[in-house]
Amino acid sequence: MCSHAQHECNDHCHDHEEAEAHHSAFILVCTECGAADEQTLSHEWAALRAGVAESGFALKEEHVVLTGICKNVRSEKTKVHLISGFLGTGKTTALKSLMAQKDPNEKWVIIVNEFGEIGIDGAVLSDNGIPVAEIAGGCLCCTAGPQMGVTVQKMLRDAKPDRLMIEASGLAHAASVIDELKAKPLDGLLEIGAVFTVVDPRQFINPDYAQQALYKDQIGICDVLVASKTDLCTPEQLAEFHDKAAKLFPPKAKVVEVQNAQLDIQWLDIPVVEKSRYRLKALPDNTMGFQSQGFTFPAGRDFDGEKLTNFFNDLPKMTEGLVRAKGVFQVLGTWVWLNWVDGQWGANQVSWRRDSRFELIAKSFDADLIEQKLKDALE
């Protein structure tokens, strides 16, 4: 630590308010840039207020060391994109296609995760001047998770990138990777952008794959579902792929077919969150006068499980001719799927992380009442 960052403590700093006003009473170290010079000390420090207010320091002659991220180092969050998918679907090729289209004025960094001890994909991606870090020997969702946090912070500090691209191992639970990226301290540094999952349509329509928890996790988390290896599929297989993809809930922001895993760079910035209220994009062919409505709530707010149960039990009384209701909700820090059909409802854990949402189809209902009941179920 720089010696010139140490200042004599002022005897008048006896309470929190005065301590906050006298920066000379502290040794300040920016965890983002590592500096502690006079220019840095003039910045607005988030940790200064929080550290003093929460610690109950009574400052006299001793020095206090506070660390934090200097707000003037970088005010905007770095957008992060995850590319997921089962083994051999073309994730690395997809990432290379995006790299080839990168705006030269944007700064990118890349993290590649491989399950094996020896990384290969990093070497394939490291020939175009974009910083690449390899995390081998485990999946980001489990054994390599702590290393990912350290690696991400170092790359953000060293490169100050506009985008962070992460290629997950084909055996990684993508939802757990997103959870790591949204946890402290990364939550204050990153904005979760579009998440991609690359699939082989032949596997997607195969029950042996579709029923696996890992596969469902990778499908459920993505915003953009990419069908690769389409040249190896029959027209019937592609039609079945699109039919099944259209029935996914929550629906995908985009479902695309590509040749040779070639992605369009514009897909990085597609809108990934619905408005707070939205009409369903499609109803059964014969709507017979049915109405539809969807509601979304930002991630980060838990729903009360008991209140949600009561809401679903009371739903038939609040609607006329209810035929279908389903939702994905954050409850006690986990994500659950609730489904009502034919007077019965069930629940399962899901990998969706983008927002809490609810959809219903009925003859008639009061949308304002439904929305208020859902808000009442928030903790």
ZITA-V570784 format. One record per backbone hydrogen bond with DSSP energy under -0.5 kcal/mol. NH is the residue of the N-H (numbers start at 1). CO is the residue of the C=O. E is the energy in kcal/mol with one decimal. If there is no record, write none. Layout:
# ZITA-V570784
nh = {NH;NH}
co = {CO;CO}
e = {E;E}
This chain:
# ZITA-V570784
nh = {5;6;13;14;19;20;21;22;23;25;26;27;28;29;29;30;31;31;32;34;41;42;42;43;45;46;46;49;50;51;52;53;54;55;56;59;64;66;66;68;70;71;73;74;78;79;80;81;83;84;84;86;89;94;95;96;97;98;99;100;101;101;102;106;108;109;110;111;112;113;114;119;123;124;125;126;131;133;135;136;137;137;138;142;144;145;148;149;150;151;152;153;154;155;156;157;158;159;160;160;162;163;164;165;166;167;168;168;172;174;176;177;178;179;180;181;182;183;183;186;187;188;189;190;191;193;193;194;196;197;198;199;201;201;203;204;205;206;207;209;210;211;212;216;217;218;219;220;221;222;222;223;224;225;225;226;226;227;227;228;228;230;232;233;238;239;240;241;242;243;244;245;246;247;247;248;253;254;256;258;262;263;265;267;268;269;270;278;287;290;291;293;294;295;296;297;299;301;302;303;304;305;308;309;310;311;312;313;314;315;317;318;318;319;319;320;323;324;325;326;327;328;329;331;331;334;336;337;338;339;340;341;344;346;348;350;356;357;358;359;360;361;362;363;364;366;367;370;371;372;373;374;375;376;377;377;378;379}
co = {2;3;10;12;15;16;17;18;21;22;23;64;26;27;66;35;29;68;68;30;37;38;39;40;43;44;69;45;46;47;48;49;50;51;52;57;25;27;64;29;68;44;70;70;189;162;191;164;166;82;196;198;86;90;91;92;93;94;95;96;97;98;99;103;106;163;131;165;133;167;135;117;120;120;121;122;108;110;112;134;114;116;114;139;139;142;144;145;146;147;148;149;150;151;152;153;154;155;155;156;107;107;79;109;81;111;83;166;169;172;173;173;174;175;176;177;178;179;180;183;183;185;186;186;78;80;191;268;82;224;84;226;199;228;200;200;201;203;205;206;206;207;209;212;213;214;215;216;217;218;219;195;195;223;254;197;224;225;256;199;226;258;229;230;234;235;236;237;238;239;240;241;242;243;244;245;223;223;225;227;259;261;263;264;265;266;267;294;285;287;362;360;278;358;276;356;354;298;300;330;377;303;304;305;306;307;308;309;310;311;314;314;315;315;316;364;361;361;340;359;338;357;336;329;334;331;329;348;327;346;325;344;341;339;337;335;297;328;295;326;293;324;291;320;320;318;365;366;367;368;369;370;371;372;373;374;375;302}
e = {-1.3;-1.8;-2.0;-2.3;-2.5;-2.2;-1.1;-1.4;-0.9;-1.5;-1.8;-2.6;-0.7;-0.5;-2.0;-1.7;-0.6;-2.8;-0.5;-2.2;-2.5;-1.0;-0.6;-1.7;-0.7;-0.6;-0.6;-1.0;-1.7;-2.9;-1.7;-2.6;-2.1;-1.4;-1.3;-0.6;-0.8;-2.1;-0.6;-1.5;-0.6;-1.2;-1.7;-0.7;-2.7;-1.7;-2.8;-2.6;-3.0;-0.6;-3.2;-0.5;-1.4;-2.2;-2.5;-2.5;-1.9;-1.4;-2.3;-2.0;-0.6;-0.9;-1.0;-2.1;-0.6;-1.6;-2.4;-2.7;-2.6;-2.6;-1.9;-0.6;-0.8;-1.3;-1.7;-1.0;-0.6;-2.7;-2.9;-0.5;-0.6;-2.7;-1.1;-1.6;-2.3;-1.4;-1.9;-1.7;-1.7;-2.7;-3.1;-2.0;-2.1;-2.5;-2.4;-2.1;-2.7;-2.5;-0.5;-1.3;-3.0;-1.9;-2.6;-2.7;-2.8;-2.7;-2.0;-0.7;-1.9;-1.0;-0.8;-1.3;-2.2;-2.2;-2.0;-2.0;-1.6;-0.6;-0.8;-0.8;-1.4;-1.0;-1.8;-2.0;-2.4;-3.0;-0.7;-0.9;-3.0;-2.1;-2.5;-3.2;-0.7;-0.8;-1.3;-2.2;-1.8;-1.2;-0.6;-1.5;-2.9;-1.9;-2.0;-2.6;-2.2;-2.1;-2.1;-2.8;-1.7;-0.6;-0.6;-2.6;-2.5;-0.5;-2.6;-2.9;-0.6;-0.6;-3.3;-2.9;-0.8;-0.9;-1.5;-1.5;-2.1;-2.2;-2.1;-2.2;-2.4;-2.0;-2.4;-2.7;-2.0;-0.6;-0.9;-1.3;-1.4;-1.7;-2.5;-2.5;-1.4;-0.8;-0.5;-2.0;-1.6;-1.2;-1.1;-2.0;-1.0;-2.3;-3.8;-1.6;-2.7;-2.5;-2.0;-3.0;-0.7;-0.9;-0.5;-3.2;-3.3;-0.5;-2.4;-2.1;-2.2;-2.2;-2.4;-2.2;-2.2;-1.0;-1.1;-1.0;-0.9;-0.6;-0.5;-2.7;-2.5;-1.6;-2.0;-2.5;-2.7;-2.3;-2.7;-0.7;-2.9;-2.1;-2.8;-3.9;-2.9;-2.1;-4.0;-2.9;-1.8;-1.9;-1.8;-1.9;-2.7;-2.6;-2.4;-3.0;-1.9;-2.7;-2.0;-1.7;-1.7;-0.7;-0.8;-2.3;-2.5;-2.2;-2.5;-2.1;-2.3;-2.3;-0.9;-0.6;-1.3;-2.8}
